Amino acid sequence: MTITPLRVTGAAGDPLTEAIELTRRLKLPHLRRAMADLIPTAKAQRWDPAEVVQVLLAEEAAGRDQANLRTRRKRAAFPAGKTFGDGTRPHPRSHGRLRTRCAAWNGCNARRTCPSAARRAPASVTSAKPSAKRPSRPA
């Protein structure tokens, strides 16, 4: 049993049109975009066919890499406007210090964890349940 290859025919049987139809069928969008500019240039400069194929496949690989990167960034749902490596990022611990200061200044519930607020906290903390006092030990 012999398998004959399926031939996609363009409107006028033009090889470039057939190649474009094949790239649609094989889902090679980046190769298709590059082919429109590259094939006439390759014909005019008499490129080796292997070189043309190598350039087209490299363009498809680069396009897929960029598309994968865009897709991964989109799925990661990073906050808008945030970038990495721009050099303006503060020291990693500064955010925690600012939060601690803010908690101490504003008097929110984080006072218990703020060391500076703990020093200023009152000596006795009232609670709903009365606590039993321990007898003090003689010195």
SVG drawing of the C-alpha trace seen along z (x, -y; Angstrom):
<svg xmlns="http://www.w3.org/2000/svg" viewBox="-15 -57 38 59">
<polyline fill="none" stroke="black" stroke-width="0.4" points="0.0,0.0 1.5,-3.3 0.6,-6.5 0.4,-9.5 1.1,-12.9 -1.8,-15.3 -1.2,-18.2 -2.7,-21.6 -3.3,-23.6 -3.5,-27.4 -5.7,-29.4 -3.2,-29.5 -0.9,-26.6 1.6,-29.1 4.2,-27.4 4.2,-30.3 0.5,-30.3 0.6,-26.5 3.3,-26.9 1.2,-29.6 -1.8,-27.3 0.3,-24.5 1.6,-26.7 -2.1,-27.5 -2.9,-23.8 0.2,-22.9 -0.4,-25.9 2.9,-27.7 1.9,-31.3 5.3,-32.8 6.8,-30.9 3.9,-32.2 4.6,-35.8 8.3,-35.5 7.8,-33.6 6.1,-36.6 9.3,-38.7 11.9,-36.0 11.1,-34.0 11.4,-36.9 14.7,-38.0 16.0,-34.5 15.1,-34.2 16.8,-37.5 20.0,-36.7 20.0,-33.0 20.1,-31.6 20.7,-27.9 17.4,-26.1 18.7,-24.7 19.5,-28.2 16.0,-29.3 14.5,-26.4 16.9,-27.1 16.0,-30.8 12.2,-30.0 12.4,-27.4 14.5,-29.7 11.8,-32.4 9.1,-29.9 11.0,-28.8 11.6,-32.4 8.0,-33.3 6.8,-30.3 9.2,-31.2 7.8,-34.7 4.2,-33.5 4.9,-31.0 6.4,-33.8 3.4,-36.0 1.1,-33.2 2.9,-32.3 3.0,-35.9 -0.7,-36.2 -1.5,-33.1 0.7,-34.2 -1.5,-37.2 1.2,-39.5 0.0,-42.9 -0.2,-45.5 2.7,-47.9 5.1,-45.7 8.4,-44.7 11.4,-42.7 15.0,-43.8 14.5,-47.5 16.8,-48.4 14.2,-50.5 13.0,-47.8 13.6,-48.6 15.5,-46.4 13.5,-43.1 13.1,-43.9 12.0,-47.5 8.4,-46.6 8.2,-44.8 9.8,-47.7 7.3,-50.2 4.4,-47.9 5.7,-47.7 6.1,-51.4 2.7,-51.9 1.1,-49.5 2.8,-51.3 1.8,-54.7 -1.8,-53.9 -2.6,-51.7 -4.0,-48.8 -4.1,-45.2 -0.5,-44.5 0.8,-46.2 1.3,-42.9 3.9,-41.9 5.6,-45.3 8.6,-45.5 8.6,-49.3 4.9,-49.3 5.3,-46.6 7.6,-48.9 5.0,-51.6 2.1,-49.2 0.5,-49.5 1.7,-47.2 -1.6,-45.5 -3.7,-44.2 -7.4,-43.9 -9.2,-40.8 -12.8,-39.5 -11.7,-36.7 -10.2,-37.7 -6.8,-36.1 -5.6,-34.6 -2.7,-36.5 0.3,-34.6 1.7,-35.3 5.0,-37.1 8.1,-35.2 10.2,-36.6 13.6,-37.7"/>
</svg>
